[in-house]
Every structure is written in structure tokens, then in C-alpha cells.
Amino acid sequence: MKSKPIQKILTKHKKKSNDIMFQKEIQLQTKPRGFHLITDEILNALDISNVNVGMLNIFLKHTSASLSINENVEPEVRKDLENLMNELCDDKPYYQHTYEGNDDMPAHAKSSLLGVSLNIPISNGKLNLGTWQGIYLNEHRNYGGSRKIVLTVMT
């Protein structure tokens, strides 16, 4: 079967005029290496109060940090996750990509393992997270700098 050109496929799936989709890019302040709750920073950047049913995509525009969802109360969980990822990825003698520092290749590995994108349902104007769930920015570099995140709301 011959595939159709992508342009034709895309034009068949246009959103209806009553569908809402919006996007915003935010820049998070520099955070030290570790796992950081950023749920409030995400919520403060968006007004989703008028979204009854939708989806929030969060995309991190970096290769040495990651995003995840996990425990939002006990800080020991974040410390334990940092220790686990360090044990899995740090100080491997076979790394070849080392000219940006000893923390760079492990940061890329951690980012690949955890990912840079999340999808969270929106229900009745709120993120539909579990009681104990929070959004994490996982900074894998010793001096990673500020991080850019693209927030896309789809309804």
C-alpha cells in the first residue's frame, strides 16, 4: 500500500472551530542538581479554569534534565530518586562523551530514561493528578542553568 503525502493527511484532520488549543513557553529559574516539585510553577503559568475536559502536555526543551510525576509530600522520595539515578548512571568507565564534564553524559542517560514530556488530564478546570502526585523537574547537571518548558493545553 502506498502511503499518502503527509500534507494531505494533515489537512484532513483540522480541528473544529470550537476546539481550543493554546500554548505557552515558560522559563524556570536555575535549580540545583536533584528532583524538584514544579507543580505550582506550572499552575501559576496557566489559566485552565475554563477547561472542562482536556489535556496538558508539558515538554522540556533540554537533553540533560527530565520530567516525571511522583510523590508530592515527602521530600525523602526526591532524595531517594536522585540517589537511585546516580547509582544507575554516574561514573561509568565506558562513557565517551565526557568533554562537557563528568556529569554531562550521565545527565543525558537520566533524561533518556525518565523522558522530557508529560501528558496530564484536565478535568473541571484542574489538573487531574492523584492525591499524592506532583510534577517534577529532574535536574541532572551540577550547573544546569534555567530550563525552558512548553505547555500545551488541548481540549
DSSP file with accessible surface (Angstrom, degrees, kcal/mol):
  #  RESIDUE AA STRUCTURE BP1 BP2  ACC     N-H-->O    O-->H-N    N-H-->O    O-->H-N    TCO  KAPPA ALPHA  PHI   PSI    X-CA   Y-CA   Z-CA
    1    1 A M              0   0  239      0, 0.0     2,-0.4     0, 0.0     0, 0.0   0.000 360.0 360.0 360.0 131.0    0.0    0.0    0.0
    2    2 A K        -     0   0  195      1,-0.1     2,-0.2     0, 0.0     0, 0.0  -0.640 360.0-127.2 -84.4 130.9    1.4    3.4   -1.0
    3    3 A S        -     0   0  110     -2,-0.4     3,-0.1     1,-0.1    -1,-0.1  -0.517  21.1-118.2 -80.1 148.0    1.3    6.0    1.8
    4    4 A K        -     0   0  116     -2,-0.2    -1,-0.1     1,-0.1     5,-0.0  -0.523  38.9 -90.8 -79.2 150.9   -0.3    9.4    1.2
    5    5 A P    >>  -     0   0   77      0, 0.0     4,-1.5     0, 0.0     3,-0.6  -0.328  35.9-121.2 -59.5 143.7    1.8   12.5    1.4
    6    6 A I  H 3> S+     0   0  122      1,-0.2     4,-2.6     2,-0.2     5,-0.2   0.844 108.2  63.5 -60.7 -32.9    1.8   13.9    4.9
    7    7 A Q  H 3> S+     0   0  131      1,-0.2     4,-1.9     2,-0.2    -1,-0.2   0.928 104.0  47.2 -58.7 -43.0    0.4   17.3    3.8
    8    8 A K  H <> S+     0   0  129     -3,-0.6     4,-1.0     2,-0.2    -1,-0.2   0.895 111.3  51.1 -67.0 -40.4   -2.8   15.6    2.6
    9    9 A I  H >< S+     0   0   71     -4,-1.5     3,-0.6     1,-0.2     4,-0.5   0.939 110.0  49.8 -63.3 -44.2   -3.2   13.6    5.8
   10   10 A L  H >< S+     0   0  103     -4,-2.6     3,-1.3     1,-0.2    -2,-0.2   0.893 105.7  55.6 -64.6 -37.7   -2.8   16.7    8.0
   11   11 A T  H >< S+     0   0   69     -4,-1.9     3,-0.7     1,-0.3    -1,-0.2   0.781 101.4  58.9 -70.2 -21.5   -5.4   18.7    6.1
   12   12 A K  T << S+     0   0  134     -4,-1.0    -1,-0.3    -3,-0.6    -2,-0.2   0.640 103.8  53.1 -77.9 -13.9   -8.0   16.0    6.7
   13   13 A H  T <  S+     0   0  143     -3,-1.3    -1,-0.2    -4,-0.5    -2,-0.1  -0.172  72.3 151.9-118.0  41.2   -7.6   16.3   10.5
   14   14 A K    <   -     0   0  167     -3,-0.7     2,-0.1     1,-0.1    -3,-0.1  -0.420  49.4-108.7 -70.4 146.3   -8.1   20.0   11.1
   15   15 A K        -     0   0  103     -2,-0.1    -1,-0.1     1,-0.1     2,-0.1  -0.445  35.2-105.6 -72.8 147.3   -9.5   21.0   14.5
   16   16 A K    >   -     0   0  156      1,-0.1     3,-1.8    -2,-0.1    -1,-0.1  -0.370  30.1-111.8 -68.6 155.5  -13.1   22.3   14.6
   17   17 A S  T 3  S+     0   0  130      1,-0.3    -1,-0.1    -2,-0.1    -2,-0.1   0.751 116.7  55.7 -64.3 -23.4  -13.5   26.0   15.2
   18   18 A N  T 3  S+     0   0  121      2,-0.1    -1,-0.3     0, 0.0     2,-0.2   0.508  85.6 102.2 -88.3  -3.9  -15.0   25.4   18.7
   19   19 A D    <   -     0   0   61     -3,-1.8     2,-0.4     2,-0.0    -4,-0.0  -0.556  64.6-144.5 -75.7 145.9  -11.9   23.4   19.8
   20   20 A I        +     0   0   79     -2,-0.2   135,-1.9   135,-0.1     2,-0.3  -0.938  25.6 163.3-116.2 135.3   -9.5   25.2   22.0
   21   21 A M  E     +A  154   0A 102     -2,-0.4     2,-0.3   133,-0.2   133,-0.2  -0.965   6.9 168.4-147.6 127.0   -5.8   24.8   21.9
   22   22 A F  E     -A  153   0A  72    131,-2.0   131,-3.0    -2,-0.3     2,-0.3  -0.981  12.9-160.0-141.6 159.7   -3.2   27.1   23.4
   23   23 A Q  E     -A  152   0A 135     -2,-0.3     2,-0.3   129,-0.2   129,-0.2  -0.984   7.0-179.5-141.2 146.1    0.5   27.1   24.1
   24   24 A K  E     -A  151   0A 100    127,-2.6   127,-3.5    -2,-0.3     2,-0.5  -0.995  16.7-145.4-146.5 139.6    2.9   28.9   26.4
   25   25 A E  E     -A  150   0A  91     -2,-0.3     2,-0.3   125,-0.2   125,-0.2  -0.918  21.3-175.2-106.7 131.7    6.6   28.7   26.9
   26   26 A I  E     -A  149   0A  23    123,-2.9   123,-2.7    -2,-0.5     2,-0.5  -0.866  18.3-140.4-121.5 158.5    8.0   29.3   30.4
   27   27 A Q  E     -A  148   0A 119     -2,-0.3     2,-0.3   121,-0.2   121,-0.2  -0.982  16.1-149.1-121.2 119.8   11.5   29.5   31.8
   28   28 A L  E     -A  147   0A   5    119,-3.4   119,-1.3    -2,-0.5     3,-0.1  -0.621  25.5-106.8 -85.4 145.7   12.2   28.0   35.2
   29   29 A Q        -     0   0  158     -2,-0.3   118,-0.1   117,-0.2    -1,-0.1  -0.311  51.0 -78.9 -65.5 155.3   14.8   29.5   37.4
   30   30 A T        -     0   0   90    116,-0.1   116,-0.2     1,-0.0    -1,-0.1  -0.282  52.1-166.9 -56.4 134.1   18.0   27.6   37.8
   31   31 A K        -     0   0   33    114,-0.6   113,-0.4    -3,-0.1   114,-0.2  -0.937  21.8-109.0-123.8 149.3   17.7   24.7   40.3
   32   32 A P        -     0   0   91      0, 0.0   107,-0.3     0, 0.0   111,-0.1  -0.260  55.7 -70.4 -69.7 165.2   20.5   22.6   41.9
   33   33 A R  S    S+     0   0   58    109,-0.5     2,-0.3   107,-0.1   107,-0.2  -0.276  96.8  64.0 -54.2 134.7   21.0   19.0   40.8
   34   34 A G  E    S-E  139   0B   8    105,-2.6   105,-2.9    -3,-0.1     2,-0.5  -0.843  91.0 -51.8 140.4-174.7   18.2   16.9   42.1
   35   35 A F  E     -E  138   0B  12     -2,-0.3     2,-0.4   103,-0.2   103,-0.2  -0.873  53.0-171.1-103.0 125.6   14.4   16.3   41.8
   36   36 A H  E     -E  137   0B  42    101,-2.8   101,-2.9    -2,-0.5     2,-0.4  -0.965  24.3-126.2-127.4 131.6   12.2   19.4   42.3
   37   37 A L  E     +E  136   0B  57     -2,-0.4    99,-0.2    99,-0.2     4,-0.1  -0.598  33.2 165.9 -70.9 126.0    8.5   19.8   42.6
   38   38 A I     >  +     0   0    1     97,-3.3     4,-2.3    -2,-0.4     5,-0.2   0.206  37.2 114.0-126.1  14.5    7.3   22.3   40.0
   39   39 A T  H  > S+     0   0   23     96,-0.7     4,-2.7     1,-0.2     5,-0.2   0.919  80.9  47.4 -53.9 -48.2    3.5   21.7   40.1
   40   40 A D  H  > S+     0   0  116      1,-0.2     4,-2.7     2,-0.2    -1,-0.2   0.882 109.4  53.5 -64.1 -37.6    2.8   25.2   41.4
   41   41 A E  H  > S+     0   0   64      2,-0.2     4,-0.8     1,-0.2    -1,-0.2   0.901 111.5  46.4 -63.8 -38.7    5.1   26.9   38.9
   42   42 A I  H >X S+     0   0    0     -4,-2.3     3,-0.8     2,-0.2     4,-0.6   0.950 114.3  46.8 -66.7 -48.9    3.2   25.1   36.1
   43   43 A L  H >< S+     0   0   63     -4,-2.7     3,-1.0     1,-0.3    -2,-0.2   0.876 108.6  55.1 -63.3 -36.6   -0.2   26.0   37.5
   44   44 A N  H 3< S+     0   0  139     -4,-2.7    -1,-0.3     1,-0.2    -2,-0.2   0.742 105.7  53.7 -68.4 -21.4    0.8   29.7   38.1
   45   45 A A  H << S+     0   0   17     -4,-0.8     2,-0.3    -3,-0.8    -1,-0.2   0.592 108.6  55.6 -87.2 -11.7    1.8   29.9   34.4
   46   46 A L    <<  -     0   0   23     -3,-1.0     2,-0.6    -4,-0.6     3,-0.0  -0.902  59.4-152.4-125.5 150.8   -1.6   28.7   33.1
   47   47 A D        +     0   0  108     -2,-0.3     3,-0.2     1,-0.1    -3,-0.1  -0.928  32.0 152.8-116.8 100.8   -5.3   29.5   33.4
   48   48 A I    >   +     0   0   10     -2,-0.6     3,-2.1    77,-0.3    77,-0.1   0.184  34.8 114.1-108.8  14.7   -7.1   26.3   32.8
   49   49 A S  T 3  S+     0   0   83      1,-0.3    -1,-0.1    75,-0.0    77,-0.1   0.761  77.4  49.7 -60.8 -25.0  -10.2   27.2   34.9
   50   50 A N  T 3  S+     0   0  107     -3,-0.2     2,-0.8    75,-0.1    -1,-0.3   0.372  86.7 100.5 -95.8   6.8  -12.4   27.2   31.8
   51   51 A V    <   +     0   0    5     -3,-2.1    74,-2.9     1,-0.2    75,-0.2  -0.815  42.2 175.8 -96.9 110.7  -11.3   23.8   30.6
   52   52 A N  S    S+     0   0  112     -2,-0.8    72,-2.8     1,-0.3     2,-0.4   0.921  76.1   8.6 -77.7 -47.1  -13.8   21.1   31.5
   53   53 A V  E    S+B  123   0A 116     70,-0.2    -1,-0.3    71,-0.1     2,-0.3  -0.989  90.9 110.2-136.4 126.0  -12.1   18.2   29.7
   54   54 A G  E     -B  122   0A  14     68,-2.1    68,-2.7    -2,-0.4     2,-0.4  -0.939  51.2-104.8-169.4-167.5   -8.7   18.5   28.2
   55   55 A M  E     -BC 121 154A  70     99,-2.7    99,-2.9    -2,-0.3     2,-0.6  -1.000  14.6-150.5-143.1 135.5   -5.0   17.5   28.3
   56   56 A L  E     -BC 120 153A   0     64,-2.9    64,-2.6    -2,-0.4     2,-0.5  -0.950  11.3-162.8-105.9 122.0   -1.9   19.4   29.3
   57   57 A N  E     -BC 119 152A  31     95,-3.1    95,-2.6    -2,-0.6     2,-0.5  -0.921   3.1-164.4-100.9 131.0    1.3   18.4   27.5
   58   58 A I  E     -BC 118 151A   0     60,-2.7    60,-2.2    -2,-0.5     2,-0.5  -0.979   7.9-174.6-116.4 120.8    4.5   19.5   29.3
   59   59 A F  E     -BC 117 150A  85     91,-2.5    91,-3.0    -2,-0.5     2,-0.5  -0.976  14.3-150.3-123.9 122.9    7.6   19.4   27.1
   60   60 A L  E     - C   0 149A   1     56,-3.1     2,-0.8    -2,-0.5    89,-0.2  -0.804   7.9-149.0 -92.3 125.4   11.1   20.2   28.4
   61   61 A K        +     0   0   97     87,-2.4     2,-0.3    -2,-0.5    87,-0.1  -0.225  65.9  86.2 -91.6  46.9   13.4   21.6   25.8
   62   62 A H        -     0   0   50     -2,-0.8     3,-0.2     3,-0.1    -2,-0.1  -0.971  61.1-149.7-145.6 158.3   16.6   20.2   27.2
   63   63 A T  S    S+     0   0   95     -2,-0.3    48,-0.3     1,-0.1    49,-0.2   0.360  93.7  53.2-110.2   2.4   18.7   16.9   27.0
   64   64 A S  S    S+     0   0   11     47,-0.1    76,-1.2    46,-0.1     2,-0.3   0.089 105.9  50.4-127.3  23.5   20.3   16.9   30.4
   65   65 A A  E     -F  139   0B   0     74,-0.2     2,-0.3    -3,-0.2    74,-0.2  -0.891  66.4-161.5-144.0 173.0   17.2   17.2   32.6
   66   66 A S  E     -F  138   0B   0     72,-2.0    72,-3.2    -2,-0.3     2,-0.3  -0.931  13.4-125.0-151.5 174.2   13.8   15.4   32.7
   67   67 A L  E     +F  137   0B   1     48,-2.3     2,-0.3    -2,-0.3    50,-0.2  -0.933  31.1 156.5-123.2 149.3   10.2   15.5   33.8
   68   68 A S  E     -F  136   0B  18     68,-1.5    68,-3.5    -2,-0.3     2,-0.4  -0.972  34.5-123.4-159.5 170.1    8.3   13.0   35.9
   69   69 A I  E     +F  135   0B  48     -2,-0.3     2,-0.3    66,-0.2    66,-0.2  -0.988  49.1 124.1-120.6 131.0    5.3   12.6   38.2
   70   70 A N  E     -F  134   0B  70     64,-2.0    64,-2.5    -2,-0.4    -2,-0.0  -0.898  56.8 -14.4-162.8-166.4    5.7   11.3   41.7
   71   71 A E  E     -F  133   0B  45     -2,-0.3    62,-0.2    62,-0.2    -1,-0.1  -0.079  44.8-169.7 -48.1 128.4    5.2   11.8   45.4
   72   72 A N  S    S+     0   0   50     60,-1.9    -1,-0.1    -3,-0.0    61,-0.1   0.335  73.8  43.1-108.3   8.3    4.4   15.5   46.2
   73   73 A V  S    S+     0   0   71     59,-0.3    60,-0.0     1,-0.2    -2,-0.0   0.775  94.6  64.5-117.0 -57.6    4.7   15.5   50.0
   74   74 A E    >>  -     0   0   96      1,-0.2     3,-1.3     2,-0.0     4,-0.6  -0.618  58.0-160.7 -81.1 114.2    7.7   13.6   51.4
   75   75 A P  H 3> S+     0   0   52      0, 0.0     4,-1.7     0, 0.0     3,-0.3   0.747  85.7  73.7 -66.0 -20.5   11.0   15.2   50.3
   76   76 A E  H 3> S+     0   0   98      1,-0.2     4,-2.9     2,-0.2     5,-0.2   0.830  88.2  61.5 -62.5 -29.9   12.8   12.0   51.1
   77   77 A V  H <> S+     0   0   38     -3,-1.3     4,-2.6     1,-0.2    -1,-0.2   0.933 103.8  48.1 -61.4 -44.3   11.3   10.5   47.9
   78   78 A R  H  X S+     0   0   53     -4,-0.6     4,-2.1    -3,-0.3   -43,-0.2   0.904 113.0  48.0 -64.3 -40.1   13.1   13.1   45.8
   79   79 A K  H  X S+     0   0  137     -4,-1.7     4,-2.4     2,-0.2    -1,-0.2   0.914 111.8  49.9 -65.8 -41.7   16.4   12.5   47.6
   80   80 A D  H  X S+     0   0  103     -4,-2.9     4,-2.6     2,-0.2    -2,-0.2   0.897 109.8  50.9 -64.9 -39.4   16.0    8.7   47.1
   81   81 A L  H  X S+     0   0   40     -4,-2.6     4,-2.7     2,-0.2     5,-0.2   0.910 109.5  50.6 -64.6 -40.3   15.2    9.1   43.4
   82   82 A E  H  X S+     0   0   23     -4,-2.1     4,-2.4     1,-0.2    -2,-0.2   0.942 111.9  47.7 -61.2 -45.9   18.3   11.3   43.0
   83   83 A N  H  X S+     0   0   98     -4,-2.4     4,-2.2     2,-0.2    -2,-0.2   0.908 112.0  50.2 -62.1 -41.6   20.4    8.6   44.8
   84   84 A L  H  X S+     0   0   87     -4,-2.6     4,-2.3     2,-0.2    -2,-0.2   0.947 111.6  46.9 -62.5 -47.5   18.9    5.8   42.6
   85   85 A M  H  X S+     0   0   11     -4,-2.7     4,-2.2     1,-0.2     5,-0.4   0.884 111.3  52.4 -65.2 -35.4   19.6    7.6   39.4
   86   86 A N  H  X S+     0   0   38     -4,-2.4     4,-2.4    -5,-0.2    -1,-0.2   0.916 109.7  48.8 -64.2 -42.4   23.1    8.5   40.4
   87   87 A E  H  < S+     0   0  156     -4,-2.2    -2,-0.2     1,-0.2    -1,-0.2   0.898 115.0  45.4 -65.0 -37.5   23.8    4.8   41.2
   88   88 A L  H  < S+     0   0   97     -4,-2.3    -2,-0.2    -5,-0.2    -1,-0.2   0.870 130.5  15.5 -71.7 -36.1   22.4    3.7   37.9
   89   89 A C  H  < S+     0   0    5     -4,-2.2     3,-0.4    -5,-0.2    -3,-0.2   0.658  94.1  99.4-119.9 -22.4   24.1    6.3   35.7
   90   90 A D  S  < S+     0   0   28     -4,-2.4    13,-0.1    -5,-0.4    12,-0.0  -0.401  83.8   6.3 -80.0 153.0   27.0    8.1   37.2
   91   91 A D  S    S+     0   0  138     11,-0.4    -1,-0.2     1,-0.2    12,-0.1   0.857  72.1 168.2  53.8  50.7   30.8    7.4   36.9
   92   92 A K    >   -     0   0   60     -3,-0.4     3,-1.4     1,-0.1    -1,-0.2  -0.813  32.4-144.8 -94.6 128.4   30.7    4.7   34.2
   93   93 A P  T 3  S+     0   0  128      0, 0.0    -1,-0.1     0, 0.0    -2,-0.1   0.716  94.0  62.1 -67.7 -16.2   34.1    4.0   32.7
   94   94 A Y  T 3  S+     0   0  161      2,-0.0     2,-0.2    -3,-0.0    -3,-0.0   0.492  71.7 118.9 -90.8  -2.9   32.7    3.4   29.2
   95   95 A Y    <   +     0   0   44     -3,-1.4     3,-0.1     1,-0.2    10,-0.0  -0.453  35.7 179.7 -64.6 132.5   31.3    6.9   28.7
   96   96 A Q        +     0   0  181     -2,-0.2     2,-1.5     1,-0.1     3,-0.3   0.704  65.4  77.5-102.6 -28.5   32.9    8.5   25.7
   97   97 A H        +     0   0   47      1,-0.2     8,-0.5     2,-0.1    -1,-0.1  -0.648  57.0 123.7 -85.6  86.8   31.0   11.8   25.8
   98   98 A T    >   +     0   0   70     -2,-1.5     3,-1.8     6,-0.1    -1,-0.2   0.452  33.1  97.2-126.0  -3.6   32.9   13.4   28.6
   99   99 A Y  T 3  S+     0   0  181      1,-0.3     3,-0.1    -3,-0.3    -2,-0.1   0.663  83.8  55.8 -71.1 -12.4   34.3   16.8   27.3
  100  100 A E  T 3  S-     0   0   93      1,-0.4    -1,-0.3     2,-0.0     3,-0.1   0.357 126.8 -72.4 -96.3   5.5   31.4   18.8   28.8
  101  101 A G    X>  -     0   0   27     -3,-1.8     3,-1.3     1,-0.1     4,-0.6  -0.340  46.4 -81.5 121.8 157.8   32.1   17.4   32.3
  102  102 A N  T 34 S+     0   0  133      1,-0.3   -11,-0.4     2,-0.1    -1,-0.1   0.693 125.8  52.9 -66.6 -19.1   31.7   14.3   34.3
  103  103 A D  T 3> S+     0   0   14     -3,-0.1     4,-1.4     2,-0.1    -1,-0.3   0.531  91.7  78.4 -93.0  -4.7   28.1   15.0   34.9
  104  104 A D  H <> S+     0   0    1     -3,-1.3     4,-2.1     2,-0.2     5,-0.2   0.975  93.5  40.4 -75.1 -55.2   27.1   15.5   31.3
  105  105 A M  H  X S+     0   0   51     -4,-0.6     4,-2.4    -8,-0.5     5,-0.2   0.928 115.6  51.9 -63.6 -41.7   26.8   12.0   29.8
  106  106 A P  H  > S+     0   0    3      0, 0.0     4,-2.6     0, 0.0    -1,-0.2   0.904 108.2  53.9 -58.5 -35.5   25.1   10.7   33.0
  107  107 A A  H  X S+     0   0    0     -4,-1.4     4,-2.4     1,-0.2    -2,-0.2   0.907 107.9  48.9 -64.6 -40.7   22.6   13.6   32.6
  108  108 A H  H  X S+     0   0   39     -4,-2.1     4,-2.3     2,-0.2    -1,-0.2   0.915 111.7  49.7 -63.2 -42.8   21.8   12.6   29.1
  109  109 A A  H  X S+     0   0   23     -4,-2.4     4,-2.4     2,-0.2    -2,-0.2   0.938 111.8  47.4 -62.5 -45.4   21.3    9.0   30.2
  110  110 A K  H  X S+     0   0    0     -4,-2.6     4,-2.5     1,-0.2     5,-0.3   0.905 110.7  52.4 -63.0 -41.5   18.9   10.0   33.0
  111  111 A S  H  X S+     0   0    7     -4,-2.4     4,-2.9   -48,-0.3    -1,-0.2   0.915 110.8  47.6 -61.7 -41.1   17.0   12.3   30.7
  112  112 A S  H  < S+     0   0  103     -4,-2.3    -2,-0.2     1,-0.2    -1,-0.2   0.889 112.9  48.8 -67.4 -38.5   16.5    9.4   28.2
  113  113 A L  H  < S+     0   0  114     -4,-2.4    -2,-0.2    -5,-0.2    -1,-0.2   0.907 123.3  30.0 -67.5 -41.7   15.4    7.0   31.0
  114  114 A L  H  < S-     0   0   63     -4,-2.5    -2,-0.2    -5,-0.2    -3,-0.2   0.777 105.2-135.9 -92.6 -30.7   12.9    9.4   32.5
  115  115 A G     <  -     0   0   24     -4,-2.9   -48,-2.3    -5,-0.3    -1,-0.1  -0.047  10.4-112.5  96.3 164.4   11.8   11.4   29.5
  116  116 A V  S    S+     0   0   36    -50,-0.2   -56,-3.1    -4,-0.1     2,-0.4   0.200  87.2  66.0-120.9  13.2   11.2   15.1   28.7
  117  117 A S  E     -B   59   0A  54    -58,-0.2     2,-0.3   -50,-0.2   -58,-0.2  -0.998  51.6-176.2-142.8 141.6    7.4   15.1   28.1
  118  118 A L  E     -B   58   0A  25    -60,-2.2   -60,-2.7    -2,-0.4     2,-0.5  -0.980  12.3-154.5-132.4 148.2    4.3   14.5   30.3
  119  119 A N  E     -B   57   0A  98     -2,-0.3   -62,-0.2   -62,-0.2    -2,-0.0  -0.995  16.9-179.4-120.2 126.2    0.6   14.4   29.5
  120  120 A I  E     -B   56   0A   1    -64,-2.6   -64,-2.9    -2,-0.5     9,-0.1  -0.991  25.9-122.4-127.6 127.3   -1.8   15.2   32.3
  121  121 A P  E     -B   55   0A  56      0, 0.0     7,-3.3     0, 0.0     2,-0.5  -0.339  17.7-145.3 -66.0 147.6   -5.6   15.2   32.0
  122  122 A I  E     +BD  54 127A   1    -68,-2.7   -68,-2.1     5,-0.2     2,-0.4  -0.972  20.7 178.5-112.0 127.2   -7.5   18.3   32.8
  123  123 A S  E >   -BD  53 126A  40      3,-2.8     3,-1.4    -2,-0.5   -70,-0.2  -0.994  65.1 -15.0-133.6 125.4  -10.9   17.8   34.5
  124  124 A N  T 3  S-     0   0  130    -72,-2.8   -72,-0.3    -2,-0.4    -1,-0.1   0.874 128.8 -48.8  52.1  43.9  -13.3   20.6   35.6
  125  125 A G  T 3  S+     0   0   13    -74,-2.9     2,-0.3     1,-0.2    -1,-0.3   0.591 121.1  90.6  79.0  12.2  -10.6   23.3   35.4
  126  126 A K  E <  S-D  123   0A 154     -3,-1.4    -3,-2.8   -75,-0.2     2,-0.2  -0.973  84.4 -98.3-137.9 152.7   -7.9   21.4   37.3
  127  127 A L  E     -D  122   0A  24     -2,-0.3     2,-1.6    -5,-0.2    -5,-0.2  -0.518  36.5-133.2 -65.1 132.1   -5.1   19.0   36.6
  128  128 A N        +     0   0   90     -7,-3.3     2,-0.2    -2,-0.2    -1,-0.1  -0.461  50.3 149.5 -91.8  65.0   -6.4   15.5   37.3
  129  129 A L        -     0   0   37     -2,-1.6    -9,-0.0     1,-0.1     5,-0.0  -0.613  50.9 -99.8 -91.4 156.3   -3.5   14.3   39.4
  130  130 A G    >   -     0   0   36     -2,-0.2     3,-1.8     1,-0.1    -1,-0.1  -0.254  42.1 -96.6 -69.4 164.7   -3.7   11.8   42.1
  131  131 A T  T 3  S+     0   0  115      1,-0.3    -1,-0.1     3,-0.0    -2,-0.1   0.852 123.9  32.7 -51.0 -42.3   -3.8   13.0   45.8
  132  132 A W  T 3  S+     0   0  161    -61,-0.1   -60,-1.9     2,-0.0     2,-0.4   0.233  96.2 112.4-104.9  14.4   -0.1   12.4   46.3
  133  133 A Q  E <   + F   0  71B  88     -3,-1.8     2,-0.3   -62,-0.2   -62,-0.2  -0.720  35.4 169.4 -96.3 139.6    1.2   13.2   42.8
  134  134 A G  E     - F   0  70B   0    -64,-2.5   -64,-2.0    -2,-0.4     2,-0.5  -0.949  36.7-106.7-138.6 160.0    3.3   16.2   41.8
  135  135 A I  E     - F   0  69B   0     -2,-0.3   -97,-3.3   -66,-0.2   -96,-0.7  -0.765  37.0-157.5 -90.0 129.3    5.1   17.3   38.7
  136  136 A Y  E     -EF  37  68B   0    -68,-3.5   -68,-1.5    -2,-0.5     2,-0.6  -0.878  17.6-156.8-109.0 139.1    8.9   17.1   39.0
  137  137 A L  E     -EF  36  67B   2   -101,-2.9  -101,-2.8    -2,-0.4     2,-0.8  -0.972  20.9-154.8 -99.7 124.3   11.7   18.8   37.1
  138  138 A N  E     -EF  35  66B   0    -72,-3.2   -72,-2.0    -2,-0.6     2,-0.7  -0.897   3.5-159.5-105.8 106.1   14.7   16.5   37.5
  139  139 A E  E     +EF  34  65B   0   -105,-2.9  -105,-2.6    -2,-0.8   -74,-0.2  -0.794  14.0 176.6 -89.4 117.8   17.9   18.5   37.1
  140  140 A H        +     0   0    0    -76,-1.2     2,-0.3    -2,-0.7   -75,-0.2   0.492  53.4  80.0-103.3  -4.6   20.7   16.1   36.2
  141  141 A R  S >  S-     0   0   39    -77,-0.2     3,-0.6     1,-0.1     4,-0.1  -0.743  75.8-132.1-101.4 152.4   23.6   18.5   35.8
  142  142 A N  T 3  S+     0   0   74     -2,-0.3  -109,-0.5     1,-0.3     2,-0.2   0.882 110.2  16.3 -65.2 -37.5   25.6   20.1   38.6
  143  143 A Y  T 3  S+     0   0  214   -111,-0.1    -1,-0.3     1,-0.1  -113,-0.0  -0.617  78.8 155.8-134.7  74.2   25.1   23.5   37.0
  144  144 A G    <   -     0   0   20     -3,-0.6    -1,-0.1  -113,-0.4    -2,-0.1   0.735  35.7-148.0 -78.4 -24.9   22.3   23.1   34.5
  145  145 A G        -     0   0   27   -114,-0.2  -114,-0.6    -4,-0.1    -1,-0.2  -0.277  44.8 -25.3  84.2-176.0   21.0   26.6   34.3
  146  146 A S        -     0   0   42   -116,-0.2     2,-0.4    -2,-0.0  -117,-0.2  -0.337  65.4-139.3 -69.3 156.3   17.5   27.8   33.7
  147  147 A R  E     -A   28   0A  11   -119,-1.3  -119,-3.4  -118,-0.1     2,-0.4  -0.956   2.6-141.5-125.1 137.6   15.2   25.4   31.9
  148  148 A K  E     -A   27   0A  85     -2,-0.4   -87,-2.4  -121,-0.2     2,-0.4  -0.827  18.2-173.4 -99.7 135.4   12.6   26.1   29.2
  149  149 A I  E     -AC  26  60A   0   -123,-2.7  -123,-2.9    -2,-0.4     2,-0.5  -0.991  15.3-146.9-129.7 134.7    9.2   24.3   29.2
  150  150 A V  E     -AC  25  59A  19    -91,-3.0   -91,-2.5    -2,-0.4     2,-0.5  -0.891  13.5-161.3-100.3 125.4    6.5   24.4   26.6
  151  151 A L  E     -AC  24  58A   0   -127,-3.5  -127,-2.6    -2,-0.5     2,-0.5  -0.940   8.5-175.8-108.3 122.4    3.0   24.0   28.0
  152  152 A T  E     -AC  23  57A  13    -95,-2.6   -95,-3.1    -2,-0.5     2,-0.5  -0.984   7.9-162.0-123.3 122.1    0.3   23.0   25.5
  153  153 A V  E     -AC  22  56A   0   -131,-3.0  -131,-2.0    -2,-0.5     2,-0.4  -0.907  10.3-174.4-104.4 127.4   -3.4   22.8   26.5
  154  154 A M  E      AC  21  55A  54    -99,-2.9   -99,-2.7    -2,-0.5  -133,-0.2  -0.974 360.0 360.0-122.2 135.1   -5.7   20.8   24.3
  155  155 A T              0   0   51   -135,-1.9  -101,-0.2    -2,-0.4  -135,-0.1  -0.852 360.0 360.0-127.8 360.0   -9.5   20.5   24.6
